[in-house]
Amino acid sequence: MTDPIEAMARAIEHELHVEDGWEVGTPQLRAMCNDFAITAYNALRESLEPVGWLYTHPDDPFPPSVTSQRHDPGDFYLMAKRGWTETPCYTIPEIDQ
């Protein structure tokens, strides 16, 4: 799977042309496209709602648990006191395939 940032940066760079005044193929342009891609990717991810939650515990012998429904905050408060962590999971269907 291609790194989504790299794929977005390549797509942005592909749309820039010499005729428009861009110095295509330069490291400076590549770095600028990468910066744009990082900004766009982060903004897109921040605008999404989580589609699941990952629950992990450092001492749990089982694999991490991913659920589509978030634990009740009161229940999770008790889980967190016992060492569990909760991480929201996002997906961007056009990118994370």
C-alpha positions as CSV (number, residue, x, y, z in Angstrom):
1,M,0.0,0.0,0.0
2,T,1.3,3.4,-0.9
3,D,1.8,5.9,1.9
4,P,-1.2,8.3,1.6
5,I,0.9,11.4,2.1
6,E,3.3,10.3,-0.6
7,A,0.4,9.5,-3.0
8,M,-1.3,12.9,-2.4
9,A,2.0,14.8,-2.8
10,R,2.6,13.0,-6.2
11,A,-0.9,13.8,-7.3
12,I,-0.4,17.5,-6.4
13,E,2.9,17.6,-8.2
14,H,1.5,15.9,-11.2
15,E,-1.0,18.8,-11.6
16,L,1.7,21.4,-11.7
17,H,3.2,22.2,-15.1
18,V,6.1,24.2,-16.6
19,E,3.7,26.2,-18.7
20,D,2.2,27.5,-15.5
21,G,5.6,28.7,-14.2
22,W,6.4,25.8,-11.9
23,E,9.9,24.4,-11.8
24,V,8.8,20.8,-12.1
25,G,11.0,17.9,-10.9
26,T,12.9,20.0,-8.4
27,P,13.4,19.0,-4.7
28,Q,11.9,22.3,-3.6
29,L,8.7,21.7,-5.5
30,R,8.6,18.1,-4.2
31,A,9.0,19.4,-0.6
32,M,6.3,22.0,-1.1
33,C,3.9,19.4,-2.5
34,N,4.7,17.1,0.4
35,D,3.9,20.0,2.9
36,F,0.6,20.6,1.1
37,A,-0.3,16.9,1.2
38,I,0.5,16.7,4.9
39,T,-1.7,19.7,5.6
40,A,-4.6,18.5,3.4
41,Y,-4.4,14.9,4.8
42,N,-4.4,16.1,8.5
43,A,-7.3,18.6,7.8
44,L,-9.3,15.8,6.2
45,R,-8.7,13.3,9.0
46,E,-9.6,15.9,11.6
47,S,-12.9,16.6,9.9
48,L,-14.0,12.9,10.1
49,E,-15.9,11.2,12.9
50,P,-14.3,8.0,14.2
51,V,-15.6,4.8,12.7
52,G,-14.3,2.7,15.5
53,W,-12.2,2.6,18.7
54,L,-9.1,0.6,19.5
55,Y,-8.8,-0.5,23.1
56,T,-5.4,-1.7,24.3
57,H,-3.8,-2.7,27.6
58,P,-0.1,-3.3,28.0
59,D,-0.6,-6.4,30.1
60,D,-3.4,-8.0,28.1
61,P,-2.3,-11.3,26.5
62,F,-5.0,-10.9,23.8
63,P,-4.8,-8.8,20.7
64,P,-6.0,-5.2,20.9
65,S,-9.8,-4.9,20.7
66,V,-11.4,-2.8,18.0
67,T,-15.1,-1.9,18.3
68,S,-17.5,0.1,16.2
69,Q,-19.2,1.4,19.3
70,R,-17.4,3.5,21.8
71,H,-17.5,2.4,25.5
72,D,-19.6,4.5,27.8
73,P,-17.3,7.3,29.1
74,G,-18.1,6.2,32.7
75,D,-17.1,2.7,32.0
76,F,-14.0,3.8,30.1
77,Y,-13.0,6.0,33.1
78,L,-12.9,2.8,35.1
79,M,-11.0,1.0,32.3
80,A,-8.5,3.8,32.1
81,K,-7.8,3.5,35.8
82,R,-6.9,-0.1,35.2
83,G,-4.5,0.8,32.4
84,W,-6.6,0.6,29.3
85,T,-6.1,3.2,26.5
86,E,-8.7,4.2,23.9
87,T,-7.7,5.4,20.4
88,P,-10.2,6.6,17.8
89,C,-9.9,4.9,14.4
90,Y,-10.6,6.7,11.2
91,T,-10.8,5.7,7.6
92,I,-10.7,7.6,4.4
93,P,-12.1,5.2,1.8
94,E,-10.5,6.9,-1.2
95,I,-7.0,6.7,0.5
96,D,-7.0,3.9,3.1
97,Q,-7.8,1.0,0.7
